[in-house]
Each structure stands twice: as C-alpha cells, then as structure tokens.
C-alpha cells in the first residue's frame, strides 16, 4: 500500500492524559486534519496494547485514517491495522514485509542515509526521520540535522516524514529538506484545544512542504 498526500502524521502518547482524554485527543485530531495515525504504547502488556489498538482503530476507521502500530507486528495483524512502524531495534523491515505481504504499510525510523537506503531496499513504504528538535516524549531520541533530512529525502523514492519536537512555530525550519510530511506527538496530544492545534499544524506543514 502506498502512502501519498498524507502530510500530517500523529503519533500517540498517553503522558498526562487519562484514558478518555487520550481517545478524545485522537478523535479530534483525526476529525481536524491528521491523515496518518500511529499507536505508540511503550512499556505496556500485549493485552493492554491490543485493547488500545482496538479502540484507536475504531476512531481511525471512522475518520478513514490509516492506523499504524508501533513495533508490534502481531498487534497490527490482530486488529487488521493499516500497517506497522518499525524502529532500528525492532523486527527488520524485510522480515515484516515477508510476513505482511504487499497490501500493508510498513514505516521505518531512520537517522542516517545508510539506514534510509536499507529500509527502502527492504520494502519500507515511508520513513520517519529525526529527532529534528528536542522532544518532550519519553522515547529515546538522537538529533538529526535538516541537512541529513534533506539528503535522505533526495536519496529515496518513498515518502519521508520529519519527526521530533516539531510545532507550528518551528515547522518552517524543515522547508529546505522538501519532505513529504511531518509527524508530531505532544503538539497535538498535549494541546488544550486539539482541533485548533491540528488545523494550525496542518497549515504550517502544507506551507513548509509546498
């Protein structure tokens, strides 16, 4: 499955949110312009992740937004998600592609040109590249320069998403890299008004990627 014209990518985070507010932020974001969604649940049991995936997929399906599951190919299969997103320490992209076939989306986190080229060769449908700026999430990140981001975009023929500390006020910084979209976490998940934040982000992303 190809990923095209989906410029604003939301990666979920439960931090400081109760369960109801967590789901509401996702619902409002999908209603307001998010076009790709990833459920990222760290340090939870398989049962917990599965149950959250079912709930989040209901929201994603209602808004016709593809749902990706972070790391867990088994959970992605269990809920018939659109696909899986894999980091450098997760299952290799080529193995995930062999298991999932060509109808599912596989995303890969890459931080170097070498990693990006390998992920594409192995069958990734898009790349998440970063962290561009320091992040507020509890996920361990490594800084990626705008220059590296641009080199990766030039080197591959699949969509590239910038990720890491991106907000409406600093998204313009990625313009020289000519990426296909932006992935955000706290800019929406921690927003007091998820609808307004999503719309502001989408405007900023569309301006930056032309």
Backbone as JSON Lines, residues from 0, in Angstrom:
{"i":0,"aa":"X","n":[0.85,-1.2,0.0],"ca":[0.0,0.0,0.0],"c":[0.88,1.25,0.0]}
{"i":1,"aa":"X","n":[0.58,2.19,-0.86],"ca":[1.37,3.41,-0.95],"c":[0.86,4.47,0.02]}
{"i":2,"aa":"X","n":[1.77,5.3,0.48],"ca":[1.42,6.43,1.35],"c":[1.6,7.7,0.53]}
{"i":3,"aa":"X","n":[0.49,8.32,0.15],"ca":[0.57,9.52,-0.67],"c":[-0.35,10.61,-0.12]}
{"i":4,"aa":"X","n":[0.12,11.83,-0.18],"ca":[-0.66,13.0,0.22],"c":[-1.28,12.86,1.61]}
{"i":5,"aa":"X","n":[-0.44,12.49,2.57],"ca":[-0.86,12.41,3.97],"c":[0.15,13.2,4.8]}
{"i":6,"aa":"X","n":[0.06,14.53,4.75],"ca":[1.13,15.36,5.29],"c":[1.25,15.45,6.81]}
{"i":7,"aa":"X","n":[0.16,15.21,7.54],"ca":[0.22,15.37,8.99],"c":[-0.02,14.02,9.67]}
{"i":8,"aa":"X","n":[0.99,13.56,10.37],"ca":[1.06,12.22,10.95],"c":[1.07,12.37,12.47]}
{"i":9,"aa":"X","n":[0.09,11.79,13.14],"ca":[0.03,11.84,14.61],"c":[0.52,10.54,15.21]}
{"i":10,"aa":"X","n":[1.48,10.66,16.12],"ca":[1.96,9.53,16.91],"c":[1.43,9.72,18.33]}
{"i":11,"aa":"X","n":[0.74,8.73,18.85],"ca":[0.05,8.9,20.13],"c":[0.99,8.81,21.32]}
{"i":12,"aa":"X","n":[0.54,9.42,22.42],"ca":[1.29,9.39,23.68],"c":[0.3,9.59,24.83]}
{"i":13,"aa":"X","n":[0.33,8.71,25.8],"ca":[-0.61,8.75,26.93],"c":[-0.21,9.74,28.03]}
{"i":14,"aa":"X","n":[0.99,10.3,27.95],"ca":[1.53,11.12,29.03],"c":[0.56,12.22,29.48]}
{"i":15,"aa":"X","n":[0.3,12.25,30.8],"ca":[-0.57,13.27,31.43],"c":[-2.02,13.24,30.97]}
{"i":16,"aa":"X","n":[-2.44,12.15,30.34],"ca":[-3.81,12.05,29.87],"c":[-4.5,10.84,30.49]}
{"i":17,"aa":"X","n":[-5.74,11.04,30.95],"ca":[-6.5,9.87,31.35],"c":[-7.01,9.17,30.08]}
{"i":18,"aa":"X","n":[-7.6,8.01,30.24],"ca":[-7.97,7.22,29.07],"c":[-8.97,7.92,28.17]}
{"i":19,"aa":"X","n":[-9.96,8.56,28.78],"ca":[-10.98,9.25,27.98],"c":[-10.39,10.42,27.2]}
{"i":20,"aa":"X","n":[-9.53,11.2,27.85],"ca":[-8.92,12.35,27.18],"c":[-7.97,11.9,26.07]}
{"i":21,"aa":"X","n":[-7.28,10.8,26.31],"ca":[-6.38,10.23,25.29],"c":[-7.15,9.93,24.01]}
{"i":22,"aa":"X","n":[-8.26,9.25,24.14],"ca":[-9.06,8.9,22.97],"c":[-9.69,10.13,22.34]}
{"i":23,"aa":"X","n":[-10.1,11.09,23.17],"ca":[-10.7,12.31,22.64],"c":[-9.7,13.12,21.82]}
{"i":24,"aa":"X","n":[-8.46,13.22,22.28],"ca":[-7.44,13.96,21.53],"c":[-7.24,13.34,20.15]}
{"i":25,"aa":"X","n":[-7.2,12.02,20.11],"ca":[-7.02,11.32,18.84],"c":[-8.22,11.56,17.93]}
{"i":26,"aa":"X","n":[-9.41,11.47,18.48],"ca":[-10.63,11.66,17.7],"c":[-10.69,13.06,17.11]}
{"i":27,"aa":"X","n":[-10.43,14.07,17.93],"ca":[-10.47,15.45,17.46],"c":[-9.4,15.72,16.41]}
{"i":28,"aa":"X","n":[-8.23,15.12,16.59],"ca":[-7.15,15.32,15.63],"c":[-7.48,14.71,14.28]}
{"i":29,"aa":"X","n":[-8.03,13.5,14.29],"ca":[-8.4,12.85,13.03],"c":[-9.53,13.59,12.34]}
{"i":30,"aa":"X","n":[-10.41,14.17,13.12],"ca":[-11.51,14.96,12.57],"c":[-11.0,16.25,11.94]}
{"i":31,"aa":"X","n":[-9.86,16.76,12.42],"ca":[-9.42,18.1,12.06],"c":[-8.26,18.18,11.08]}
{"i":32,"aa":"X","n":[-7.77,17.03,10.59],"ca":[-6.74,17.12,9.56],"c":[-5.61,16.13,9.63]}
{"i":33,"aa":"X","n":[-5.49,15.35,10.71],"ca":[-4.48,14.3,10.74],"c":[-4.84,13.25,9.68]}
{"i":34,"aa":"X","n":[-3.87,12.84,8.89],"ca":[-4.16,11.91,7.79],"c":[-3.42,10.58,7.89]}
{"i":35,"aa":"X","n":[-2.6,10.43,8.93],"ca":[-1.93,9.16,9.21],"c":[-1.75,9.1,10.73]}
{"i":36,"aa":"X","n":[-1.97,7.93,11.3],"ca":[-2.01,7.79,12.76],"c":[-1.19,6.59,13.19]}
{"i":37,"aa":"X","n":[-0.43,6.77,14.26],"ca":[0.35,5.65,14.82],"c":[0.04,5.5,16.31]}
{"i":38,"aa":"X","n":[-0.33,4.29,16.7],"ca":[-0.49,3.99,18.12],"c":[0.87,3.56,18.66]}
{"i":39,"aa":"X","n":[1.4,4.36,19.58],"ca":[2.68,4.04,20.2],"c":[2.48,3.9,21.7]}
{"i":40,"aa":"X","n":[2.54,2.69,22.18],"ca":[2.36,2.39,23.6],"c":[3.59,1.64,24.09]}
{"i":41,"aa":"X","n":[4.44,2.32,24.84],"ca":[5.66,1.71,25.36],"c":[5.4,1.14,26.76]}
{"i":42,"aa":"X","n":[6.12,0.08,27.08],"ca":[6.11,-0.49,28.43],"c":[4.73,-0.91,28.91]}
{"i":43,"aa":"X","n":[3.93,-1.44,28.01],"ca":[2.62,-1.98,28.38],"c":[2.54,-3.44,27.96]}
{"i":44,"aa":"X","n":[1.64,-4.17,28.57],"ca":[1.49,-5.58,28.23],"c":[0.9,-5.73,26.83]}
{"i":45,"aa":"X","n":[1.07,-6.91,26.27],"ca":[0.49,-7.19,24.96],"c":[-1.02,-7.02,24.99]}
{"i":46,"aa":"X","n":[-1.65,-7.48,26.07],"ca":[-3.11,-7.36,26.17],"c":[-3.53,-5.89,26.19]}
{"i":47,"aa":"X","n":[-2.81,-5.08,26.95],"ca":[-3.13,-3.65,27.01],"c":[-2.99,-2.99,25.64]}
{"i":48,"aa":"X","n":[-1.9,-3.28,24.97],"ca":[-1.68,-2.68,23.65],"c":[-2.76,-3.11,22.67]}
{"i":49,"aa":"X","n":[-3.1,-4.39,22.72],"ca":[-4.17,-4.89,21.85],"c":[-5.48,-4.16,22.12]}
{"i":50,"aa":"X","n":[-5.85,-4.02,23.38],"ca":[-7.12,-3.38,23.72],"c":[-7.13,-1.91,23.3]}
{"i":51,"aa":"X","n":[-5.99,-1.24,23.45],"ca":[-5.93,0.15,22.99],"c":[-5.99,0.21,21.47]}
{"i":52,"aa":"X","n":[-5.35,-0.73,20.81],"ca":[-5.37,-0.76,19.35],"c":[-6.79,-0.91,18.81]}
{"i":53,"aa":"X","n":[-7.59,-1.73,19.47],"ca":[-8.98,-1.9,19.05],"c":[-9.73,-0.57,19.15]}
{"i":54,"aa":"X","n":[-9.56,0.12,20.27],"ca":[-10.26,1.39,20.49],"c":[-9.81,2.46,19.5]}
{"i":55,"aa":"X","n":[-8.51,2.55,19.31],"ca":[-7.97,3.58,18.42],"c":[-8.32,3.27,16.96]}
{"i":56,"aa":"X","n":[-8.33,2.0,16.6],"ca":[-8.71,1.64,15.23],"c":[-10.15,2.03,14.94]}
{"i":57,"aa":"X","n":[-11.02,1.92,15.92],"ca":[-12.41,2.35,15.73],"c":[-12.47,3.82,15.33]}
{"i":58,"aa":"X","n":[-11.67,4.63,16.01],"ca":[-11.61,6.06,15.7],"c":[-11.02,6.27,14.31]}
{"i":59,"aa":"X","n":[-9.9,5.62,14.04],"ca":[-9.23,5.77,12.75],"c":[-10.14,5.37,11.59]}
{"i":60,"aa":"X","n":[-10.83,4.26,11.76],"ca":[-11.72,3.78,10.7],"c":[-12.86,4.77,10.46]}
{"i":61,"aa":"X","n":[-13.38,5.33,11.53],"ca":[-14.49,6.27,11.4],"c":[-14.07,7.49,10.58]}
{"i":62,"aa":"X","n":[-12.82,7.89,10.72],"ca":[-12.32,9.08,10.01],"c":[-11.54,8.71,8.74]}
{"i":63,"aa":"X","n":[-11.51,7.42,8.44],"ca":[-10.79,6.93,7.25],"c":[-9.32,7.34,7.26]}
{"i":64,"aa":"X","n":[-8.71,7.19,8.43],"ca":[-7.28,7.48,8.61],"c":[-6.55,6.16,8.83]}
{"i":65,"aa":"X","n":[-5.54,5.85,8.05],"ca":[-4.8,4.6,8.24],"c":[-4.13,4.55,9.62]}
{"i":66,"aa":"X","n":[-4.27,3.43,10.3],"ca":[-3.67,3.25,11.62],"c":[-2.44,2.36,11.51]}
{"i":67,"aa":"X","n":[-1.33,2.89,12.01],"ca":[-0.09,2.13,12.13],"c":[0.1,1.74,13.59]}
{"i":68,"aa":"X","n":[0.68,0.58,13.82],"ca":[1.0,0.15,15.17],"c":[2.52,0.18,15.34]}
{"i":69,"aa":"X","n":[2.98,0.85,16.36],"ca":[4.42,0.96,16.62],"c":[4.98,-0.38,17.11]}
{"i":70,"aa":"X","n":[6.04,-0.83,16.49],"ca":[6.81,-2.0,16.9],"c":[6.12,-3.35,16.71]}
{"i":71,"aa":"X","n":[4.85,-3.44,17.1],"ca":[4.21,-4.73,17.3],"c":[3.47,-5.22,16.06]}
{"i":72,"aa":"X","n":[4.17,-5.99,15.26],"ca":[3.57,-6.56,14.06],"c":[2.4,-7.48,14.41]}
{"i":73,"aa":"X","n":[2.53,-8.21,15.52],"ca":[1.47,-9.13,15.92],"c":[0.18,-8.39,16.27]}
{"i":74,"aa":"X","n":[0.31,-7.25,16.95],"ca":[-0.87,-6.46,17.29],"c":[-1.48,-5.85,16.03]}
{"i":75,"aa":"X","n":[-0.62,-5.39,15.12],"ca":[-1.1,-4.84,13.85],"c":[-1.94,-5.87,13.1]}
{"i":76,"aa":"X","n":[-1.47,-7.1,13.09],"ca":[-2.21,-8.17,12.43],"c":[-3.51,-8.49,13.18]}
{"i":77,"aa":"X","n":[-3.43,-8.49,14.5],"ca":[-4.58,-8.87,15.31],"c":[-5.77,-7.94,15.12]}
{"i":78,"aa":"X","n":[-5.51,-6.65,14.9],"ca":[-6.61,-5.68,14.74],"c":[-6.81,-5.28,13.28]}
{"i":79,"aa":"X","n":[-6.06,-5.9,12.38],"ca":[-6.11,-5.57,10.95],"c":[-5.83,-4.08,10.72]}
{"i":80,"aa":"X","n":[-4.77,-3.61,11.36],"ca":[-4.34,-2.22,11.17],"c":[-3.8,-2.04,9.76]}
{"i":81,"aa":"X","n":[-3.64,-0.78,9.36],"ca":[-3.11,-0.49,8.02],"c":[-1.67,-0.96,7.88]}
{"i":82,"aa":"X","n":[-0.95,-1.01,9.02],"ca":[0.43,-1.45,8.94],"c":[1.16,-1.32,10.25]}
{"i":83,"aa":"X","n":[2.48,-1.37,10.16],"ca":[3.34,-1.35,11.34],"c":[4.47,-0.36,11.12]}
{"i":84,"aa":"X","n":[4.92,0.28,12.22],"ca":[6.06,1.19,12.14],"c":[7.2,0.58,12.95]}
{"i":85,"aa":"X","n":[8.37,0.47,12.35],"ca":[9.5,-0.24,12.95],"c":[10.69,0.68,13.19]}
{"i":86,"aa":"X","n":[11.26,0.57,14.39],"ca":[12.48,1.29,14.71],"c":[13.7,0.44,14.4]}
{"i":87,"aa":"X","n":[14.86,1.0,14.65],"ca":[16.1,0.31,14.32],"c":[16.34,-0.93,15.18]}
{"i":88,"aa":"X","n":[15.71,-1.01,16.34],"ca":[15.88,-2.18,17.21],"c":[14.73,-3.16,17.1]}
{"i":89,"aa":"X","n":[13.8,-2.9,16.19],"ca":[12.65,-3.78,16.01],"c":[12.92,-4.84,14.94]}
{"i":90,"aa":"X","n":[11.9,-5.59,14.62],"ca":[11.99,-6.59,13.56],"c":[12.48,-5.93,12.27]}
{"i":91,"aa":"X","n":[13.39,-6.57,11.53],"ca":[13.85,-5.98,10.26],"c":[12.7,-5.77,9.29]}
{"i":92,"aa":"X","n":[12.78,-4.7,8.52],"ca":[11.74,-4.38,7.55],"c":[11.49,-5.54,6.59]}
{"i":93,"aa":"X","n":[12.55,-6.17,6.11],"ca":[12.38,-7.24,5.13],"c":[11.6,-8.42,5.7]}
{"i":94,"aa":"X","n":[11.76,-8.7,6.99],"ca":[11.02,-9.79,7.62],"c":[9.55,-9.41,7.78]}
{"i":95,"aa":"X","n":[9.32,-8.17,8.2],"ca":[7.94,-7.69,8.34],"c":[7.23,-7.71,6.99]}
{"i":96,"aa":"X","n":[7.93,-7.34,5.93],"ca":[7.33,-7.34,4.6],"c":[7.0,-8.77,4.15]}
{"i":97,"aa":"X","n":[7.88,-9.69,4.47],"ca":[7.63,-11.09,4.12],"c":[6.37,-11.61,4.83]}
{"i":98,"aa":"X","n":[6.19,-11.2,6.06],"ca":[5.04,-11.66,6.84],"c":[3.75,-10.96,6.41]}
{"i":99,"aa":"X","n":[3.82,-9.65,6.22],"ca":[2.62,-8.85,5.94],"c":[2.2,-8.85,4.48]}
{"i":100,"aa":"X","n":[3.13,-9.12,3.58],"ca":[2.8,-9.03,2.16],"c":[2.81,-7.58,1.69]}
{"i":101,"aa":"X","n":[2.28,-7.35,0.51],"ca":[2.37,-6.03,-0.11],"c":[1.16,-5.13,0.12]}
{"i":102,"aa":"X","n":[0.14,-5.64,0.8],"ca":[-1.07,-4.85,0.98],"c":[-1.05,-3.98,2.23]}
{"i":103,"aa":"X","n":[-0.06,-4.18,3.08],"ca":[0.04,-3.42,4.32],"c":[1.17,-2.4,4.23]}
{"i":104,"aa":"X","n":[1.05,-1.35,5.02],"ca":[2.06,-0.28,5.06],"c":[3.14,-0.64,6.09]}
{"i":105,"aa":"X","n":[4.38,-0.42,5.72],"ca":[5.48,-0.56,6.68],"c":[6.26,0.75,6.69]}
{"i":106,"aa":"X","n":[6.34,1.34,7.86],"ca":[7.14,2.54,8.05],"c":[8.4,2.19,8.83]}
{"i":107,"aa":"X","n":[9.44,2.98,8.65],"ca":[10.7,2.71,9.35],"c":[11.31,4.0,9.86]}
{"i":108,"aa":"X","n":[11.8,3.96,11.09],"ca":[12.53,5.08,11.65],"c":[13.98,4.98,11.21]}
{"i":109,"aa":"X","n":[14.49,6.06,10.62],"ca":[15.89,6.08,10.19],"c":[16.51,7.41,10.59]}
{"i":110,"aa":"X","n":[17.8,7.37,10.87],"ca":[18.5,8.57,11.3],"c":[19.72,8.88,10.43]}
{"i":111,"aa":"X","n":[20.07,7.95,9.56],"ca":[21.23,8.13,8.69],"c":[20.86,7.76,7.26]}
{"i":112,"aa":"X","n":[21.68,8.21,6.34],"ca":[21.48,7.9,4.92],"c":[21.55,6.39,4.68]}
{"i":113,"aa":"X","n":[22.48,5.74,5.33],"ca":[22.63,4.28,5.18],"c":[21.38,3.54,5.65]}
{"i":114,"aa":"X","n":[20.87,3.93,6.81],"ca":[19.65,3.29,7.33],"c":[18.47,3.53,6.4]}
{"i":115,"aa":"X","n":[18.37,4.73,5.88],"ca":[17.25,5.08,5.0],"c":[17.26,4.25,3.72]}
{"i":116,"aa":"X","n":[18.42,4.15,3.09],"ca":[18.54,3.38,1.85],"c":[18.22,1.91,2.09]}
{"i":117,"aa":"X","n":[18.7,1.37,3.2],"ca":[18.46,-0.04,3.52],"c":[16.97,-0.3,3.76]}
{"i":118,"aa":"X","n":[16.32,0.61,4.5],"ca":[14.89,0.44,4.78],"c":[14.09,0.43,3.48]}
{"i":119,"aa":"X","n":[14.42,1.32,2.56],"ca":[13.72,1.35,1.28],"c":[13.98,0.05,0.5]}
{"i":120,"aa":"X","n":[15.21,-0.39,0.47],"ca":[15.55,-1.62,-0.25],"c":[14.79,-2.83,0.32]}
{"i":121,"aa":"X","n":[14.58,-2.82,1.62],"ca":[13.92,-3.94,2.27],"c":[12.4,-3.9,2.18]}
{"i":122,"aa":"X","n":[11.86,-2.79,1.68],"ca":[10.43,-2.74,1.45],"c":[9.62,-1.75,2.26]}
{"i":123,"aa":"X","n":[10.28,-0.8,2.9],"ca":[9.54,0.22,3.65],"c":[8.74,1.1,2.69]}
{"i":124,"aa":"X","n":[7.56,1.53,3.14],"ca":[6.69,2.4,2.33],"c":[6.92,3.87,2.62]}
{"i":125,"aa":"X","n":[7.46,4.18,3.8],"ca":[7.79,5.56,4.16],"c":[8.83,5.53,5.27]}
{"i":126,"aa":"X","n":[9.47,6.68,5.48],"ca":[10.48,6.81,6.53],"c":[10.1,7.91,7.5]}
{"i":127,"aa":"X","n":[10.36,7.68,8.78],"ca":[10.28,8.73,9.79],"c":[11.7,9.1,10.16]}
{"i":128,"aa":"X","n":[12.07,10.37,10.01],"ca":[13.46,10.79,10.2],"c":[13.53,11.86,11.28]}
{"i":129,"aa":"X","n":[14.37,11.64,12.27],"ca":[14.53,12.6,13.35],"c":[15.22,11.95,14.54]}
{"i":130,"aa":"X","n":[15.39,12.72,15.62],"ca":[14.62,13.88,16.01],"c":[15.24,15.18,15.48]}
{"i":131,"aa":"X","n":[14.38,15.99,14.86],"ca":[14.83,17.27,14.31],"c":[15.1,18.28,15.43]}
{"i":132,"aa":"X","n":[14.22,18.33,16.42],"ca":[14.38,19.18,17.59],"c":[14.24,18.31,18.84]}
{"i":133,"aa":"X","n":[14.68,18.79,20.0],"ca":[14.47,18.04,21.25],"c":[12.98,17.76,21.46]}
{"i":134,"aa":"X","n":[12.67,16.6,22.03],"ca":[11.28,16.2,22.2],"c":[10.89,16.15,23.68]}
{"i":135,"aa":"X","n":[9.57,16.14,23.92],"ca":[9.04,16.04,25.27],"c":[8.61,14.61,25.6]}
{"i":136,"aa":"X","n":[8.74,13.71,24.63],"ca":[8.29,12.33,24.87],"c":[9.36,11.57,25.65]}
{"i":137,"aa":"X","n":[8.96,10.4,26.15],"ca":[9.88,9.57,26.91],"c":[10.66,8.61,26.02]}
{"i":138,"aa":"X","n":[10.49,8.74,24.72],"ca":[11.2,7.87,23.78],"c":[12.61,8.41,23.57]}
{"i":139,"aa":"X","n":[13.59,7.51,23.62],"ca":[14.99,7.91,23.44],"c":[15.2,8.39,22.02]}
{"i":140,"aa":"X","n":[15.78,9.57,21.85],"ca":[15.95,10.14,20.51],"c":[17.39,10.56,20.27]}
{"i":141,"aa":"X","n":[17.74,10.68,19.0],"ca":[19.05,11.16,18.56],"c":[18.8,12.29,17.57]}
{"i":142,"aa":"X","n":[19.53,13.39,17.74],"ca":[19.32,14.55,16.86],"c":[19.68,14.23,15.41]}
{"i":143,"aa":"X","n":[18.85,14.71,14.5],"ca":[19.11,14.6,13.06],"c":[19.05,16.01,12.47]}
{"i":144,"aa":"X","n":[20.05,16.39,11.72],"ca":[20.1,17.73,11.16],"c":[19.16,17.88,9.97]}
{"i":145,"aa":"X","n":[18.8,19.11,9.67],"ca":[18.0,19.39,8.48],"c":[18.76,18.97,7.23]}
{"i":146,"aa":"X","n":[20.08,19.13,7.26],"ca":[20.91,18.73,6.12],"c":[20.79,17.22,5.87]}
{"i":147,"aa":"X","n":[20.89,16.42,6.94],"ca":[20.75,14.97,6.8],"c":[19.35,14.6,6.34]}
{"i":148,"aa":"X","n":[18.35,15.28,6.89],"ca":[16.97,15.06,6.48],"c":[16.82,15.26,4.98]}
{"i":149,"aa":"X","n":[17.39,16.34,4.47],"ca":[17.32,16.63,3.04],"c":[18.05,15.6,2.19]}
{"i":150,"aa":"X","n":[19.2,15.14,2.67],"ca":[19.97,14.14,1.92],"c":[19.2,12.82,1.84]}
{"i":151,"aa":"X","n":[18.54,12.48,2.94],"ca":[17.73,11.25,2.93],"c":[16.58,11.39,1.94]}
{"i":152,"aa":"X","n":[15.92,12.53,1.96],"ca":[14.81,12.77,1.02],"c":[15.27,12.65,-0.42]}
{"i":153,"aa":"X","n":[16.45,13.18,-0.73],"ca":[16.98,13.11,-2.09],"c":[17.35,11.69,-2.49]}
{"i":154,"aa":"X","n":[17.72,10.87,-1.52],"ca":[18.27,9.54,-1.81],"c":[17.23,8.45,-1.98]}
{"i":155,"aa":"X","n":[16.01,8.69,-1.52],"ca":[15.0,7.63,-1.57],"c":[13.81,8.05,-2.43]}
{"i":156,"aa":"X","n":[13.03,7.05,-2.81],"ca":[11.85,7.3,-3.66],"c":[10.55,7.01,-2.93]}
{"i":157,"aa":"X","n":[10.6,7.01,-1.61],"ca":[9.4,6.82,-0.79],"c":[9.21,8.06,0.09]}
{"i":158,"aa":"X","n":[8.01,8.29,0.6],"ca":[7.77,9.48,1.42],"c":[8.65,9.54,2.66]}
{"i":159,"aa":"X","n":[9.05,10.74,3.01],"ca":[9.88,10.99,4.19],"c":[9.14,11.95,5.11]}
{"i":160,"aa":"X","n":[9.03,11.55,6.38],"ca":[8.4,12.38,7.41],"c":[9.45,12.86,8.4]}
{"i":161,"aa":"X","n":[9.45,14.15,8.66],"ca":[10.3,14.71,9.72],"c":[9.58,14.51,11.05]}
{"i":162,"aa":"X","n":[10.33,14.16,12.08],"ca":[9.74,13.98,13.4],"c":[10.7,14.46,14.47]}
{"i":163,"aa":"X","n":[10.14,14.9,15.58],"ca":[10.97,15.27,16.72],"c":[10.85,16.74,17.09]}
{"i":164,"aa":"X","n":[10.01,17.03,18.08],"ca":[9.91,18.38,18.61],"c":[9.32,19.4,17.65]}
{"i":165,"aa":"X","n":[8.63,18.95,16.64],"ca":[8.08,19.88,15.65],"c":[6.75,20.47,16.12]}
{"i":166,"aa":"X","n":[6.66,21.79,16.04],"ca":[5.48,22.54,16.43],"c":[5.12,23.49,15.29]}
{"i":167,"aa":"X","n":[3.95,24.09,15.39],"ca":[3.53,25.01,14.32],"c":[4.54,26.14,14.12]}
{"i":168,"aa":"X","n":[5.17,26.59,15.21],"ca":[6.07,27.75,15.11],"c":[7.45,27.42,14.56]}
{"i":169,"aa":"X","n":[7.84,26.13,14.53],"ca":[9.19,25.81,14.04],"c":[9.21,24.87,12.82]}
{"i":170,"aa":"X","n":[8.04,24.5,12.34],"ca":[7.97,23.57,11.2],"c":[8.64,24.16,9.96]}
{"i":171,"aa":"X","n":[8.61,25.49,9.83],"ca":[9.2,26.12,8.64],"c":[10.67,25.76,8.47]}
{"i":172,"aa":"X","n":[11.31,25.35,9.56],"ca":[12.74,25.01,9.5],"c":[13.02,23.83,8.58]}
{"i":173,"aa":"X","n":[12.03,22.97,8.36],"ca":[12.26,21.78,7.52],"c":[12.07,22.06,6.03]}
{"i":174,"aa":"X","n":[11.64,23.26,5.68],"ca":[11.33,23.57,4.29],"c":[12.47,23.22,3.33]}
{"i":175,"aa":"X","n":[13.75,23.49,3.65],"ca":[14.83,23.18,2.71],"c":[14.96,21.68,2.4]}
{"i":176,"aa":"X","n":[14.42,20.82,3.25],"ca":[14.58,19.37,3.06],"c":[13.56,18.79,2.08]}
{"i":177,"aa":"X","n":[12.49,19.54,1.81],"ca":[11.46,19.11,0.84],"c":[10.85,17.76,1.18]}
{"i":178,"aa":"X","n":[10.57,17.54,2.46],"ca":[9.99,16.27,2.87],"c":[8.5,16.2,2.5]}
{"i":179,"aa":"X","n":[7.91,15.03,2.72],"ca":[6.53,14.8,2.33],"c":[5.53,15.11,3.44]}
{"i":180,"aa":"X","n":[6.02,15.19,4.67],"ca":[5.1,15.43,5.77],"c":[5.84,15.54,7.08]}
{"i":181,"aa":"X","n":[5.06,15.75,8.14],"ca":[5.59,15.92,9.48],"c":[4.83,15.03,10.43]}
{"i":182,"aa":"X","n":[5.57,14.36,11.32],"ca":[4.95,13.57,12.38],"c":[5.1,14.31,13.7]}
{"i":183,"aa":"X","n":[4.01,14.38,14.46],"ca":[4.03,15.1,15.73],"c":[3.46,14.22,16.83]}
{"i":184,"aa":"X","n":[3.83,14.55,18.05],"ca":[3.31,13.84,19.21],"c":[2.67,14.86,20.15]}
{"i":185,"aa":"X","n":[3.49,15.51,20.96],"ca":[2.97,16.4,22.0],"c":[2.26,17.63,21.46]}
{"i":186,"aa":"X","n":[2.63,18.05,20.25],"ca":[1.99,19.25,19.68],"c":[0.49,19.08,19.56]}
{"i":187,"aa":"X","n":[0.03,17.83,19.45],"ca":[-1.41,17.55,19.44],"c":[-1.85,16.86,20.71]}
{"i":188,"aa":"X","n":[-1.13,15.84,21.14],"ca":[-1.58,15.07,22.3],"c":[-1.65,15.9,23.57]}
{"i":189,"aa":"X","n":[-0.79,16.91,23.69],"ca":[-0.78,17.76,24.89],"c":[-1.48,19.11,24.67]}
{"i":190,"aa":"X","n":[-2.09,19.27,23.5],"ca":[-2.75,20.55,23.21],"c":[-4.03,20.72,24.02]}
{"i":191,"aa":"X","n":[-4.27,21.94,24.47],"ca":[-5.51,22.23,25.21],"c":[-6.71,22.19,24.27]}
{"i":192,"aa":"X","n":[-6.49,22.55,23.02],"ca":[-7.55,22.5,22.0],"c":[-7.0,21.72,20.81]}
{"i":193,"aa":"X","n":[-7.28,20.41,20.8],"ca":[-6.7,19.54,19.78],"c":[-7.16,19.91,18.37]}
{"i":194,"aa":"X","n":[-8.4,20.36,18.24],"ca":[-8.91,20.76,16.92],"c":[-8.11,21.93,16.37]}
{"i":195,"aa":"X","n":[-8.0,22.97,17.17],"ca":[-7.28,24.17,16.72],"c":[-5.81,23.87,16.48]}
{"i":196,"aa":"X","n":[-5.21,23.08,17.35],"ca":[-3.79,22.75,17.21],"c":[-3.55,21.97,15.92]}
{"i":197,"aa":"X","n":[-4.43,21.03,15.63],"ca":[-4.28,20.21,14.42],"c":[-4.4,21.07,13.17]}
{"i":198,"aa":"X","n":[-5.38,21.95,13.15],"ca":[-5.56,22.81,11.97],"c":[-4.38,23.75,11.78]}
{"i":199,"aa":"X","n":[-3.85,24.29,12.88],"ca":[-2.7,25.18,12.8],"c":[-1.48,24.41,12.3]}
{"i":200,"aa":"X","n":[-1.29,23.21,12.81],"ca":[-0.17,22.38,12.36],"c":[-0.28,22.03,10.89]}
{"i":201,"aa":"X","n":[-1.47,21.65,10.46],"ca":[-1.65,21.27,9.06],"c":[-1.35,22.45,8.14]}
{"i":202,"aa":"X","n":[-1.79,23.63,8.5],"ca":[-1.47,24.82,7.7],"c":[0.04,25.03,7.62]}
{"i":203,"aa":"X","n":[0.71,24.88,8.76],"ca":[2.16,25.09,8.81],"c":[2.9,24.04,7.99]}
{"i":204,"aa":"X","n":[2.44,22.8,8.08],"ca":[3.07,21.72,7.31],"c":[2.9,21.96,5.81]}
{"i":205,"aa":"X","n":[1.69,22.28,5.41],"ca":[1.43,22.5,3.98],"c":[2.25,23.66,3.43]}
{"i":206,"aa":"X","n":[2.44,24.7,4.26],"ca":[3.29,25.82,3.85],"c":[4.75,25.37,3.69]}
{"i":207,"aa":"X","n":[5.21,24.53,4.62],"ca":[6.61,24.13,4.64],"c":[6.98,23.14,3.55]}
{"i":208,"aa":"X","n":[6.02,22.28,3.18],"ca":[6.35,21.26,2.18],"c":[5.9,21.64,0.77]}
{"i":209,"aa":"X","n":[5.22,22.79,0.69],"ca":[4.83,23.32,-0.61],"c":[3.78,22.5,-1.3]}
